[in-house]
Amino acid sequence: MSKNVRALAAKCIFNVVDKGRSLSDELPHAQAQADDKDSALLQEICFGVVRFLPELEYCVRDLVDKPLKGKQRVAHFLLLVGVYQLKYMRIPDHAALNETVSAAKPLKQFHLKGMINAVLRNYLRQKPEQSTQLPEPVEYNHPSWFIKKLKLAYPDKWQTVLNANQQKPPMWLRVNHQHYSVEQYSHLLNEANIAHQVITVAEPTILLDSAVDVAKLPAFDNGAVSVQDGAAQQAAWLLDAKAGDHVLDCCAAPGGKTCHVLELEPSITMTAIDIEDKRLSRVEENLSRLNLSATLVSADATAADWWDKKLFDRILLDAPCSATGVIRRHPDIKWLRKAEDIDALAQIQQQILQNIWQMLKPGGTLLYATCSVLPDENKAQIEQFLSKTPDASLQAITLNADDIGWQILPDEQSMDGFYYAKLTKNN
Ligand SMILES: C[S@@+](CC[C@H](N)C(=O)[O-])C[C@H]1O[C@@H](n2cnc3c(N)ncnc32)[C@H](O)[C@@H]1O
């Protein structure tokens, strides 16, 4: 494959949208084939096209004679790559157009060069104005099944959620309290001229004004700091493990929350399990960078065959979920996730919850977490569990006593969408 950035982008987007592969797997593969200097451009184009897919498809729909199918399908994505640059990037029009047209050859679509050139020129000439008549999936760049679910769940806020999902995500830092306080690390950032704010949700943490390469973060290699969204950081604070506790992190990979819990209380004994071996090795890498330790177990959390029968004081269940709260970070979720996945995920979540409840000590705490905004995986899930589990009670997290758990919507205090519920096992 050539090093043509637009060709690599079109192929990568084709693999995500048509082949159902994940953008976080496909992009590094494309970047490995590009020149280093083009890596950021490739990322911007791939994320941008996947984020604004329906809107870009709407722009070209009436400009092509007939839909591009089969072997020509990759040219469809090349057209979207072209329109994205013309609509959203600061590349001069003639450069974006010429570079996009010349990507046809490495994609083996040389015969479509003239058509691609004509469509992009027509787009520039006509630039269809956004009207209020746009179908909702085009206006909000989300699938209609998801818009429908959001409207039901958040009649007053669904548009805010959809708009938040289309923004570029901010970069948050988690300060390792074994090294520095947030205040001390904030000083180091000031000395390094890295603009940021200290934000307090449950505890103070750091939000950067713009993303930076981790290599530029003071003492990153020494484990002084990690990249983790503010919403995900709430898990360890809420779990509130105490010295000497026996803790289970269920569904732990890649280990962001495992490490945070240990940073706050290194004297605990931590067991971290995940069903995916490959992802478990990322937990190991993260622990080793931060000089922390845990017992890692590759196992299915719906079964108990891996458990030595020693009860846990605290359990964090960061359940497998639709990830609909982190769409701004992973826009491919909009196209990879299907409506029918939600019921299947809700079933697994309930199975895991019921299975690991037996592993919790009386008086112990289980923190249920998802990065979903859908009540089926969150509030409804906890209500169902409480109704079936007489020895479980819900602890309040928010100030509103009627809330079943804490639903954070995307961009609330700049955080990702997340859900937490804290359950106690009655003595
Ligand atoms: C939301 S991610 C966890 C993120 C992690 N807690 C963190 O903070 O870095 C969910 C994880 O659940 C794992 N998983 C999915 N089904 C599982 C199961 N049946 N048993 C154990 N782990 C499972 C996935 O492999 C994935 O790593």
The ligand as an SDF file (V2000), in Angstrom:
LIG
                    3D

 27 29  0  0  0  0  0  0  0  0999 V2000
  -15.1330   -1.2490   30.2970 C   0  0  0  0  0  0  0  0  0  0  0  0
  -13.8570   -2.3490   30.0080 S   0  0  0  0  0  0  0  0  0  0  0  0
  -12.9660   -2.2230   31.5000 C   0  0  0  0  0  0  0  0  0  0  0  0
  -12.0880   -0.9940   31.6380 C   0  0  0  0  0  0  0  0  0  0  0  0
  -11.1820   -1.0550   32.8600 C   0  0  0  0  0  0  0  0  0  0  0  0
  -11.9250   -1.2760   34.0760 N   0  0  0  0  0  0  0  0  0  0  0  0
  -10.3350    0.1940   33.0360 C   0  0  0  0  0  0  0  0  0  0  0  0
  -10.6610    1.0870   33.8110 O   0  0  0  0  0  0  0  0  0  0  0  0
   -9.2900    0.2800   32.3750 O   0  0  0  0  0  0  0  0  0  0  0  0
  -14.6860   -3.8740   30.1610 C   0  0  0  0  0  0  0  0  0  0  0  0
  -13.7830   -5.1030   30.1900 C   0  0  0  0  0  0  0  0  0  0  0  0
  -14.6190   -6.2260   30.4470 O   0  0  0  0  0  0  0  0  0  0  0  0
  -14.0020   -7.3660   29.8910 C   0  0  0  0  0  0  0  0  0  0  0  0
  -15.0220   -8.4360   29.8570 N   0  0  0  0  0  0  0  0  0  0  0  0
  -16.0460   -8.5630   29.0120 C   0  0  0  0  0  0  0  0  0  0  0  0
  -16.7960   -9.6520   29.3180 N   0  0  0  0  0  0  0  0  0  0  0  0
  -16.1970  -10.2140   30.4090 C   0  0  0  0  0  0  0  0  0  0  0  0
  -16.4800  -11.3650   31.2070 C   0  0  0  0  0  0  0  0  0  0  0  0
  -17.5160  -12.1470   30.9440 N   0  0  0  0  0  0  0  0  0  0  0  0
  -15.6390  -11.6530   32.2140 N   0  0  0  0  0  0  0  0  0  0  0  0
  -14.5790  -10.8670   32.4890 C   0  0  0  0  0  0  0  0  0  0  0  0
  -14.2650   -9.7680   31.7760 N   0  0  0  0  0  0  0  0  0  0  0  0
  -15.0720   -9.4480   30.7560 C   0  0  0  0  0  0  0  0  0  0  0  0
  -13.5020   -6.8630   28.5580 C   0  0  0  0  0  0  0  0  0  0  0  0
  -12.4570   -7.6800   28.0700 O   0  0  0  0  0  0  0  0  0  0  0  0
  -13.0360   -5.4390   28.9120 C   0  0  0  0  0  0  0  0  0  0  0  0
  -11.6610   -5.4090   29.1370 O   0  0  0  0  0  0  0  0  0  0  0  0
  1  2  1  0
  2  3  1  0
  2 10  1  0
  3  4  1  0
  4  5  1  0
  5  6  1  0
  5  7  1  0
  7  8  2  0
  7  9  1  0
 10 11  1  0
 11 12  1  0
 11 26  1  0
 12 13  1  0
 13 14  1  0
 13 24  1  0
 14 15  1  0
 14 23  1  0
 15 16  2  0
 16 17  1  0
 17 18  1  0
 17 23  2  0
 18 19  1  0
 18 20  2  0
 20 21  1  0
 21 22  2  0
 22 23  1  0
 24 25  1  0
 24 26  1  0
 26 27  1  0
M  CHG  2   2   1   9  -1
M  END
$$$$
